[in-house]
Amino acid sequence: MDAGAPIAPRMQKMTRDFPRETAPGQVALDGEGANSPFSAALSRHIGTPGLEVQQMLTRVRAEVVSSTRNKQVPWSNSSLLGEVYLAEK
């Protein structure tokens, strides 16, 4: 993917690769705040400048696992062939 391309087309191409809140066959937790643990972690990391999307998802996954005390593990499958940045480097 062209790092200079607009975000919307990149997101369309990524939709099939974007992570799920939890592992297949598992139920995502609602959490105690306004957002689920996954949504809260994703919102904290998705706009981090210079953070490649796979690194961002690893951070989200680690935060969710920690905040749910290992009860929820976000899951992703990817066919990305290059680095993708959602926020400028």
C-alpha positions in Angstrom: 0.0 0.0 0.0 1.1 3.5 -0.8 1.9 5.3 2.5 0.9 8.5 0.8 -2.6 7.3 -0.2 -5.6 8.7 1.6 -6.7 6.8 4.7 -10.2 5.9 3.5 -9.1 3.7 0.6 -6.5 2.1 2.8 -9.1 1.3 5.4 -11.4 -0.2 2.7 -8.5 -2.5 1.7 -7.8 -3.3 5.4 -11.3 -4.1 6.4 -10.9 -7.8 5.8 -7.7 -7.8 7.8 -8.9 -5.7 10.7 -8.8 -7.4 14.1 -11.8 -8.8 16.0 -12.4 -7.9 19.6 -11.7 -11.5 20.7 -10.6 -14.9 19.5 -12.9 -17.0 17.3 -15.7 -18.6 19.3 -15.1 -16.4 22.3 -17.4 -13.6 23.7 -16.0 -10.0 24.0 -16.3 -8.4 27.3 -18.3 -5.1 27.7 -16.0 -3.6 30.3 -16.9 -1.2 33.0 -16.7 2.2 31.1 -18.4 3.7 28.1 -16.3 1.5 25.8 -15.4 -2.2 25.7 -11.8 -3.0 26.6 -11.0 -3.4 23.0 -12.6 -0.2 21.8 -10.9 1.7 24.7 -7.5 0.3 23.8 -8.0 0.8 20.1 -9.0 4.5 20.6 -5.8 5.1 22.7 -3.5 3.6 20.1 -5.0 4.1 16.6 -3.8 7.7 16.2 -0.3 7.3 17.5 2.0 9.0 15.0 4.6 6.8 13.3 3.1 3.6 14.7 2.7 0.8 12.1 -0.7 -0.9 12.2 0.6 -4.3 13.2 2.6 -2.7 16.0 -0.5 -0.8 17.0 -2.6 -4.0 17.1 0.0 -5.7 19.2 -0.2 -2.9 21.7 -4.0 -3.0 21.7 -3.9 -6.8 22.2 -1.5 -6.5 25.1 -3.6 -3.8 26.8 -6.8 -5.8 26.4 -5.3 -9.0 27.8 -3.9 -7.0 30.7 -7.1 -5.1 31.5 -9.3 -8.2 31.3 -6.8 -10.4 33.3 -6.4 -12.8 30.3 -10.1 -13.2 29.8 -10.1 -11.6 26.4 -7.5 -11.8 23.6 -8.1 -9.7 20.5 -7.6 -11.7 17.3 -6.4 -10.7 13.9 -5.6 -12.4 10.6 -3.7 -10.4 8.0 -2.7 -10.5 4.4 -1.0 -7.1 4.5 2.1 -7.1 2.3 3.6 -3.9 3.6 3.6 -1.4 6.3 0.5 0.6 6.9 0.4 3.8 9.0 -2.9 5.2 10.1 -1.4 8.4 11.5 1.5 10.2 9.9 5.0 9.2 10.8 
